[in-house]
Amino acid sequence: MPKVAIATLGCKVNQYDSDALAQSFRQAGFDVVGFDDEADVYIVNTCTVTQTGDKKSRQLLRRVIGAHPNALVVATGCYAQSDPERLEAIEGVALVSGSSDRAAIVEAVLKLMQERQPGAPPLNIVSNVAECREYEELSALGSAERTRAFVKIEDGCENYCAYCKVPYVRGPVRSRPLERVTAEVTGLVEMGYRELVLTGINLGAYGRDFGGSPDLADMLVACASVPGIRRVRLSSVDPRDVTPKLIRAMAITETICPHLHIPLQSGSDKVLARMNRDYTSSYYQEVVRAARESIEGLAVTTDVIVGFPGETDEDFEATVAAAREARFSRMHVFAYSKRPGTPAAGMPDQVPEAVKRERSAFLIKVGEELSLEYHRRKVGSVVEVLVEQAKPGQVVGLTGDYVRVVALGAAEPGDFVRVRVTEAEAGFVRGRVEA
């Protein structure tokens, strides 16, 4: 039986795509092994969201080629879609595939395993993602060792933020039919998964290509209503897509996690306009307030970019103030990364790297303060935890509002336990499992 190994760089959508690709290879008779194991085929699912993603993708390809010179090496994903020629130029790459038509990868690999000649140029099967109009159905049924599963319901983005390459490498919005999603959710519940996370490239755009019905709220309620499901969580949702309908659905449906990840990106209206984000800081805060007023125990997490071209000290201070006002429970801070081909790459007033590093470090500390403040409010309370890891005398897991918990006690991965919180730190809380 031939063996294939897959490595994933980047986002949770990429991870889902890799899991779906692994499933396709299993169906074709392959044994899927770890990336550090010996295999006949190695696939690197690349990322291009930052320059670091590009660099890591190239480094990983070169590393696996050096370690396994006789294996067939495949580059796929967003970086391969963006710059296939760069990856074709890496000696030892046999196949380059983009971010669509992933079903063709298995067929191409089988063909190359039979027919490829030593020294032959790489096979390029990258298609024009801008022409994609239908969701590519590839189911990823995951691994029985996990407690949470990601379910992809949408692909593509049409927002064209000034700093982002995603619309160019993922194409237009394509939504997955509701009945196919709920069928996958049902299968995952039957496999023993206790929590499912709905994800997509632009999750809040779900249903726009269907004329707006069903929309994300409809999909969320449908998944949360599948018999046997314990938790359904949303991944990142744009503030413009946190609608009153979505808030109501989260407020009244017990199995929907009280957690929203809403990217802020900047607290400066001037910077938001230059980013082409199409909302203001005050609009963002109103969305957060409306959600908190309706959804009991809601946690709000976010992404922030510092050092965007033209960002002044005053703009950065506005971002710090916005973060404090929103009282985020967790923040992901990114220094702006120039992406060739995006409008921001050619903007004047590029911020020096040293300033980006200084602002990043400061905002990360603010984020830690906010996390600690949120976690301290849980001390003395009892929270429900889905156990993800267990070792003698200790369990680790997540609450519905996305707080990591380390607790003394015994349980198995996949169990739900009640934990009394006794201590708070910036990254997690500690406690004890109650009988």
C-alpha positions as CSV (number, residue, x, y, z in Angstrom):
1,M,0.0,0.0,0.0
2,P,1.5,3.4,-1.0
3,K,2.0,5.9,1.8
4,V,1.2,9.7,1.7
5,A,2.1,12.3,4.3
6,I,0.6,15.8,4.4
7,A,1.8,18.9,6.2
8,T,-0.3,22.0,6.7
9,L,0.7,25.6,7.0
10,G,-1.7,28.4,7.8
11,C,-5.3,28.6,8.8
12,K,-7.9,26.1,10.0
13,V,-9.5,26.1,6.6
14,N,-6.2,24.8,5.2
15,Q,-6.2,22.1,7.9
16,Y,-9.7,21.1,6.9
17,D,-8.6,21.0,3.2
18,S,-5.7,18.8,4.2
19,D,-7.9,16.4,6.2
20,A,-10.2,16.2,3.1
21,L,-7.3,15.5,0.9
22,A,-6.1,12.8,3.2
23,Q,-9.6,11.2,3.1
24,S,-9.4,11.3,-0.8
25,F,-6.1,9.5,-0.7
26,R,-7.4,6.8,1.7
27,Q,-10.3,6.2,-0.7
28,A,-7.7,5.8,-3.5
29,G,-5.9,3.1,-1.5
30,F,-3.1,5.1,0.2
31,D,-2.0,4.8,3.8
32,V,-1.9,8.3,5.4
33,V,1.2,8.6,7.7
34,G,2.8,11.3,9.8
35,F,5.0,13.9,8.0
36,D,8.1,12.7,9.8
37,D,7.5,9.1,8.7
38,E,8.7,7.4,5.6
39,A,6.3,7.9,2.7
40,D,6.1,7.6,-1.1
41,V,4.4,11.0,-1.5
42,Y,4.8,14.2,0.6
43,I,2.3,17.0,0.2
44,V,2.9,20.5,1.6
45,N,-0.4,22.5,1.9
46,T,1.1,26.0,1.7
47,C,0.1,29.4,3.1
48,T,0.7,32.9,1.7
49,V,-1.1,35.1,4.2
50,T,2.2,36.7,5.2
51,Q,5.8,36.7,3.9
52,T,6.6,34.3,6.7
53,G,4.0,31.9,5.4
54,D,5.7,32.0,1.9
55,K,9.1,31.4,3.5
56,K,8.0,28.6,5.7
57,S,6.3,26.9,2.7
58,R,9.5,27.0,0.7
59,Q,11.7,25.8,3.6
60,L,9.4,22.9,4.3
61,L,9.4,21.8,0.7
62,R,13.2,22.0,0.5
63,R,13.6,20.1,3.8
64,V,11.4,17.2,2.8
65,I,13.1,17.0,-0.6
66,G,16.5,16.8,1.1
67,A,15.3,14.2,3.6
68,H,13.4,12.0,1.0
69,P,15.1,12.5,-2.4
70,N,13.2,9.5,-3.9
71,A,9.8,10.6,-2.8
72,L,7.2,12.4,-4.9
73,V,6.8,16.0,-3.5
74,V,3.7,18.0,-4.0
75,A,3.1,21.8,-3.4
76,T,-0.5,22.8,-3.1
77,G,-2.6,25.5,-1.4
78,C,-2.6,29.3,-1.4
79,Y,1.1,30.0,-2.0
80,A,1.1,27.5,-4.8
81,Q,-2.0,29.3,-6.3
82,S,-0.3,32.7,-5.9
83,D,3.2,31.9,-7.2
84,P,3.3,28.5,-8.8
85,E,6.4,29.4,-10.9
86,R,8.4,30.1,-7.7
87,L,7.6,26.6,-6.4
88,E,8.1,24.9,-9.7
89,A,11.7,26.3,-9.6
90,I,12.5,24.3,-6.4
91,E,14.4,21.3,-7.6
92,G,12.6,18.1,-6.5
93,V,9.1,19.4,-6.6
94,A,7.1,17.0,-8.8
95,L,3.6,18.6,-8.7
96,V,2.2,22.1,-8.1
97,S,-1.5,22.4,-7.4
98,G,-3.5,25.5,-6.3
99,S,-6.3,26.1,-3.9
100,S,-9.1,24.6,-6.0
101,D,-9.8,21.4,-7.8
102,R,-8.1,19.4,-5.1
103,A,-9.8,16.2,-6.3
104,A,-7.4,16.3,-9.2
105,I,-4.4,16.0,-7.0
106,V,-4.9,12.3,-6.3
107,E,-5.3,11.5,-10.0
108,A,-2.2,13.5,-10.8
109,V,-0.2,11.8,-8.1
110,L,-1.2,8.3,-9.3
111,K,-0.2,9.3,-12.9
112,L,3.2,10.7,-11.8
113,M,3.9,7.6,-9.7
114,Q,3.5,5.5,-12.8
115,E,4.9,7.7,-15.5
116,R,7.3,10.4,-14.2
117,Q,10.8,10.3,-15.6
118,P,13.9,11.3,-13.6
119,G,14.6,15.0,-14.1
120,A,11.2,15.7,-15.6
121,P,9.9,19.2,-15.0
122,P,7.1,19.6,-12.4
123,L,3.5,19.1,-13.4
124,N,1.5,22.3,-13.0
125,I,-2.2,21.8,-12.5
126,V,-3.0,25.2,-11.0
127,S,-6.4,26.4,-12.3
128,N,-7.9,29.9,-12.4
129,V,-9.6,30.2,-9.1
130,A,-11.3,33.4,-10.1
131,E,-13.5,31.3,-12.4
132,C,-14.7,29.0,-9.6
133,R,-18.4,29.3,-9.0
134,E,-19.4,26.2,-7.1
135,Y,-18.2,24.9,-3.7
136,E,-15.8,21.9,-4.2
137,E,-17.3,19.1,-2.1
138,L,-14.5,17.3,-0.2
139,S,-15.5,15.8,3.1
140,A,-13.0,15.6,6.0
141,L,-14.2,13.2,8.6
142,G,-11.2,13.8,10.8
143,S,-9.5,11.6,13.3
144,A,-11.1,9.6,16.1
145,E,-8.3,10.8,18.5
146,R,-9.7,14.4,18.4
147,T,-12.5,15.9,20.5
148,R,-13.2,18.9,18.2
149,A,-13.7,18.9,14.5
150,F,-13.7,21.7,12.0
151,V,-16.4,21.8,9.4
152,K,-15.8,23.9,6.3
153,I,-19.0,25.5,5.0
154,E,-17.7,28.3,2.7
155,D,-14.7,29.1,0.5
156,G,-13.6,32.3,-1.2
157,C,-13.7,36.0,-0.3
158,E,-14.7,39.2,-2.1
159,N,-13.8,41.8,0.5
160,Y,-10.5,42.8,-1.0
161,C,-8.9,44.3,2.1
162,A,-5.9,46.4,1.0
163,Y,-3.4,44.2,2.8
164,C,-4.7,40.7,1.9
165,K,-4.0,38.2,-0.9
166,V,-6.8,35.8,0.0
167,P,-9.4,36.9,-2.6
168,Y,-6.8,36.4,-5.3
169,V,-5.8,32.9,-4.2
170,R,-9.2,31.6,-3.0
171,G,-11.5,33.2,-5.5
172,P,-15.2,34.3,-5.1
173,V,-17.5,33.2,-2.3
174,R,-18.9,29.7,-2.8
175,S,-21.2,28.3,-0.1
176,R,-21.7,24.6,0.7
177,P,-25.3,23.4,0.6
178,L,-26.8,23.2,4.1
179,E,-27.9,19.6,3.8
180,R,-24.4,18.5,2.9
181,V,-23.0,20.3,6.0
182,T,-25.6,18.8,8.3
183,A,-24.9,15.3,6.9
184,E,-21.2,15.7,7.7
185,V,-22.0,17.1,11.2
186,T,-24.3,14.0,11.8
187,G,-21.4,11.7,10.7
188,L,-18.9,13.5,13.0
189,V,-21.3,13.3,16.0
190,E,-21.7,9.5,15.3
191,M,-17.9,9.2,15.3
192,G,-17.9,10.7,18.8
193,Y,-16.9,14.3,18.3
194,R,-18.3,16.6,21.0
195,E,-17.6,20.0,19.6
196,L,-17.7,21.2,16.0
197,V,-16.3,24.5,14.7
198,L,-17.9,26.0,11.5
199,T,-15.2,27.6,9.4
200,G,-14.7,29.3,6.1
201,I,-12.4,31.8,4.3
202,N,-15.1,34.5,4.8
203,L,-17.5,32.7,7.1
204,G,-20.0,35.5,7.4
205,A,-20.5,35.6,3.6
206,Y,-22.1,32.1,3.8
207,G,-25.2,32.0,1.6
208,R,-24.6,35.2,-0.4
209,D,-24.1,33.1,-3.6
210,F,-27.5,31.5,-2.7
211,G,-29.2,34.9,-2.7
212,G,-28.9,35.2,1.1
213,S,-30.9,32.2,2.1
214,P,-29.9,30.1,4.0
215,D,-27.4,32.5,5.7
216,L,-24.9,31.9,8.5
217,A,-27.5,32.1,11.2
218,D,-29.6,29.5,9.5
219,M,-26.6,27.2,9.1
220,L,-25.5,27.6,12.7
221,V,-29.0,26.7,14.0
222,A,-29.2,23.7,11.7
223,C,-25.9,22.3,12.9
224,A,-26.7,23.1,16.5
225,S,-29.9,21.1,16.2
226,V,-28.3,17.9,15.0
227,P,-29.2,15.1,17.5
228,G,-26.4,14.4,19.9
229,I,-24.3,17.5,19.3
230,R,-23.0,19.1,22.5
231,R,-21.3,22.3,21.1
232,V,-21.1,24.2,17.9
233,R,-18.7,27.1,17.6
234,L,-18.1,29.7,14.9
235,S,-14.6,30.6,13.8
236,S,-13.8,34.2,12.6
237,V,-16.8,36.4,11.6
238,D,-16.4,39.9,10.1
239,P,-18.1,42.6,12.2
240,R,-20.4,43.5,9.3
241,D,-21.7,39.9,9.4
242,V,-22.6,39.8,13.1
243,T,-26.2,40.5,12.3
244,P,-29.1,40.8,14.8
245,K,-30.4,37.5,13.4
246,L,-27.0,35.8,14.1
247,I,-27.0,37.3,17.6
248,R,-30.5,36.1,18.3
249,A,-29.6,32.6,17.1
250,M,-26.6,32.5,19.5
251,A,-28.7,33.9,22.4
252,I,-31.5,31.3,22.3
253,T,-29.7,28.1,21.2
254,E,-28.0,26.3,24.1
255,T,-25.6,24.2,22.1
256,I,-24.0,27.3,20.4
257,C,-20.9,28.4,22.2
258,P,-21.0,31.9,23.6
259,H,-17.9,33.0,21.7
260,L,-17.3,35.3,18.8
261,H,-14.0,35.9,17.1
262,I,-14.5,39.3,15.4
263,P,-11.4,40.8,13.7
264,L,-10.9,44.5,14.7
265,Q,-7.6,45.0,12.7
266,S,-7.4,48.6,13.8
267,G,-9.1,51.1,16.1
268,S,-8.3,54.0,13.9
269,D,-11.0,55.0,11.4
270,K,-8.4,56.5,9.1
271,V,-6.4,53.2,9.1
272,L,-9.6,51.1,8.7
273,A,-10.5,53.2,5.6
274,R,-7.0,52.7,4.1
275,M,-7.4,49.0,4.8
276,N,-10.7,49.0,2.9
277,R,-12.4,47.4,5.9
278,D,-15.7,49.4,5.4
279,Y,-16.6,49.9,9.0
280,T,-15.6,52.3,11.7
281,S,-14.3,51.7,15.2
282,S,-17.6,53.0,16.8
283,Y,-19.6,50.5,14.6
284,Y,-17.3,47.7,15.8
285,Q,-17.9,48.6,19.4
286,E,-21.7,48.8,18.9
287,V,-21.6,45.3,17.4
288,V,-19.7,44.0,20.5
289,R,-22.1,45.8,22.8
290,A,-25.2,44.4,21.1
291,A,-23.8,40.9,21.1
292,R,-22.9,41.1,24.8
293,E,-26.3,42.4,25.8
294,S,-28.1,39.4,24.2
295,I,-25.6,36.5,24.6
296,E,-25.1,35.4,28.2
297,G,-21.4,34.9,29.1
298,L,-20.1,36.0,25.7
299,A,-16.4,36.1,25.1
300,V,-15.1,38.2,22.2
301,T,-11.6,37.5,20.7
302,T,-10.0,39.3,17.9
303,D,-7.2,39.9,15.4
304,V,-5.3,43.2,15.2
305,I,-2.7,44.4,12.6
306,V,-0.1,46.9,13.7
307,G,2.1,49.0,11.5
308,F,-0.2,49.3,8.5
309,P,1.1,51.9,6.0
310,G,0.5,55.4,7.3
311,E,-0.3,54.2,10.9
312,T,0.8,57.1,13.2
313,D,1.3,57.0,17.0
314,E,-2.1,58.5,17.3
315,D,-3.6,55.7,15.2
316,F,-1.9,53.1,17.3
317,E,-3.1,54.7,20.5
318,A,-6.7,54.5,19.0
319,T,-6.2,50.8,18.5
320,V,-5.0,50.3,22.1
321,A,-8.0,52.3,23.4
322,A,-10.4,50.3,21.2
323,A,-9.0,47.0,22.5
324,R,-9.5,48.1,26.1
325,E,-13.0,49.3,25.4
326,A,-14.0,46.0,23.7
327,R,-12.5,44.0,26.7
328,F,-11.3,41.2,24.5
329,S,-10.7,37.8,26.2
330,R,-7.9,37.0,23.7
331,M,-6.1,39.0,21.0
332,H,-4.0,37.8,18.1
333,V,-1.6,40.6,17.2
334,F,0.1,40.7,13.7
335,A,2.7,43.1,12.4
336,Y,1.7,44.3,8.9
337,S,3.4,42.1,6.2
338,K,3.8,43.6,2.7
339,R,2.2,41.3,0.1
340,P,3.2,42.0,-3.5
341,G,0.1,42.6,-5.7
342,T,-2.0,44.1,-3.0
343,P,-2.9,47.8,-2.8
344,A,-1.2,48.3,0.5
345,A,2.2,47.1,-0.8
346,G,2.5,50.3,-2.9
347,M,1.2,52.7,-0.3
348,P,3.4,55.5,0.9
349,D,4.5,55.9,4.5
350,Q,5.4,52.3,5.1
351,V,6.1,51.9,8.9
352,P,9.7,50.9,9.9
353,E,10.1,47.3,11.1
354,A,11.5,48.5,14.4
355,V,8.3,50.5,15.0
356,K,6.2,47.5,14.1
357,R,8.0,45.3,16.6
358,E,7.7,47.9,19.3
359,R,3.9,48.4,18.7
360,S,3.4,44.6,18.5
361,A,5.1,44.0,21.8
362,F,3.1,46.7,23.5
363,L,-0.2,45.5,22.2
364,I,0.6,41.8,23.0
365,K,1.1,43.0,26.6
366,V,-2.3,44.8,26.5
367,G,-3.9,41.6,25.2
368,E,-2.3,39.6,28.1
369,E,-3.7,42.1,30.6
370,L,-7.2,41.9,29.1
371,S,-7.0,38.1,29.1
372,L,-5.9,38.0,32.7
373,E,-8.8,40.4,33.6
374,Y,-11.3,38.1,31.9
375,H,-9.9,35.0,33.5
376,R,-9.9,36.5,37.0
377,R,-13.6,37.0,36.7
378,K,-14.0,33.2,36.6
379,V,-12.2,32.5,39.8
380,G,-14.6,30.8,42.2
381,S,-17.1,29.8,39.5
382,V,-17.8,26.4,38.1
383,V,-17.3,26.0,34.4
384,E,-18.0,23.2,32.0
385,V,-14.9,21.9,30.2
386,L,-14.5,19.6,27.2
387,V,-11.4,17.5,28.0
388,E,-8.9,17.5,25.2
389,Q,-5.9,16.1,27.0
390,A,-5.6,13.9,30.0
391,K,-2.7,12.5,32.1
392,P,-2.6,11.1,35.6
393,G,-4.1,13.6,37.9
394,Q,-4.7,16.4,35.4
395,V,-6.9,17.3,32.5
396,V,-6.7,20.1,29.9
397,G,-9.6,21.4,27.9
398,L,-11.8,24.3,26.7
399,T,-14.9,26.0,28.1
400,G,-17.7,27.1,25.8
401,D,-16.4,30.7,25.9
402,Y,-13.0,29.5,24.7
403,V,-11.0,29.6,27.9
404,R,-8.3,27.0,28.3
405,V,-8.5,25.2,31.6
406,V,-5.9,23.1,33.4
407,A,-7.5,21.2,36.2
408,L,-6.6,18.6,38.9
409,G,-8.7,15.5,38.5
410,A,-9.4,12.5,36.3
411,A,-11.3,12.2,33.0
412,E,-10.9,11.0,29.5
413,P,-10.5,13.1,26.3
414,G,-14.0,13.8,25.0
415,D,-15.6,13.9,28.5
416,F,-17.4,17.0,29.7
417,V,-16.4,17.8,33.3
418,R,-17.3,20.6,35.8
419,V,-14.3,22.5,37.1
420,R,-14.2,24.9,39.9
421,V,-11.7,27.7,38.9
422,T,-9.2,28.5,41.6
423,E,-6.5,30.6,39.8
424,A,-6.2,32.8,36.7
425,E,-3.3,33.4,34.4
426,A,-3.1,35.3,31.1
427,G,-3.2,32.2,29.0
428,F,-5.5,29.9,31.0
429,V,-7.2,29.2,34.3
430,R,-6.5,26.5,36.9
431,G,-9.0,24.5,38.9
432,R,-10.2,21.2,40.2
433,V,-12.6,18.8,38.7
434,E,-15.8,18.5,40.8
435,A,-17.6,15.2,41.2
